[in-house]
Amino acid sequence: AAMGPAARHLAEAIAAIDAAFGPGYARRHPELVAAMVQSATIEAAVATGYGAHQEALAAAREIGAEMAATILKLKPRIFG
């Protein structure tokens, strides 16, 4: 079965800690594992938020451009 994001962050944190400090270090220092999982989760959330922000900004720009084009087309009718 595929791992969810939290399980993947946990496995990656354990692997990274053990790679940096030696086998079994992560098991002996769960607080370090927890801090790394929390950091990875925050980074993922920020990346998701940034992506959503970029999509919203692109949509706003498109709507603004469409509104400006419509106003320019209506200008002769309104002002003669």
C-alpha positions as CSV (number, residue, x, y, z in Angstrom):
1,A,0.0,0.0,0.0
2,A,1.1,3.5,-0.7
3,M,2.3,5.6,2.2
4,G,0.4,8.8,3.1
5,P,2.3,12.1,3.4
6,A,2.8,11.8,7.2
7,A,4.2,8.2,6.9
8,R,6.4,9.3,4.1
9,H,7.7,12.3,6.1
10,L,8.4,9.9,9.1
11,A,10.3,7.4,7.0
12,E,12.3,10.1,5.3
13,A,13.1,11.8,8.6
14,I,14.3,8.5,10.1
15,A,16.4,7.7,7.1
16,A,18.0,11.2,7.0
17,I,18.8,11.2,10.7
18,D,20.3,7.7,10.6
19,A,22.3,8.7,7.5
20,A,23.6,11.8,9.2
21,F,24.3,10.4,12.7
22,G,24.5,6.7,12.4
23,P,22.1,3.7,12.5
24,G,19.6,3.8,15.3
25,Y,20.2,7.4,16.2
26,A,16.6,8.3,15.1
27,R,15.2,5.6,17.4
28,R,17.1,7.0,20.4
29,H,16.1,10.5,19.6
30,P,12.3,10.6,18.8
31,E,12.3,14.4,19.6
32,L,14.5,14.9,16.6
33,V,12.4,12.7,14.4
34,A,9.3,14.7,15.5
35,A,10.9,18.0,14.8
36,M,11.9,16.9,11.3
37,V,8.5,15.5,10.5
38,Q,6.9,18.7,11.7
39,S,9.3,20.7,9.6
40,A,8.6,18.6,6.5
41,T,4.8,19.0,7.1
42,I,5.2,22.8,7.4
43,E,7.2,23.0,4.2
44,A,4.6,20.9,2.4
45,A,1.8,23.1,3.7
46,V,3.7,26.3,2.6
47,A,4.3,24.9,-0.8
48,T,0.6,24.0,-1.2
49,G,-0.4,27.4,0.0
50,Y,2.0,29.1,-2.4
51,G,0.6,27.0,-5.3
52,A,-3.0,28.0,-4.4
53,H,-1.9,31.6,-4.2
54,Q,-0.3,31.5,-7.6
55,E,-3.5,30.0,-9.1
56,A,-5.7,32.6,-7.5
57,L,-3.4,35.4,-8.7
58,A,-3.5,34.0,-12.2
59,A,-7.3,33.8,-12.1
60,A,-7.6,37.4,-10.8
61,R,-5.3,38.7,-13.6
62,E,-7.4,36.9,-16.2
63,I,-10.6,38.3,-14.8
64,G,-9.1,41.7,-14.6
65,A,-8.0,41.6,-18.2
66,E,-11.5,40.3,-19.3
67,M,-13.2,43.1,-17.4
68,A,-10.9,45.8,-18.9
69,A,-11.6,44.4,-22.4
70,T,-15.4,44.4,-21.8
71,I,-15.3,48.0,-20.4
72,L,-13.4,49.2,-23.5
73,K,-16.0,47.5,-25.8
74,L,-18.9,49.2,-23.8
75,K,-17.2,52.6,-23.6
76,P,-18.7,53.9,-26.9
77,R,-22.2,52.8,-26.0
78,I,-22.0,54.5,-22.6
79,F,-20.2,57.7,-23.5
80,G,-21.1,57.9,-27.2
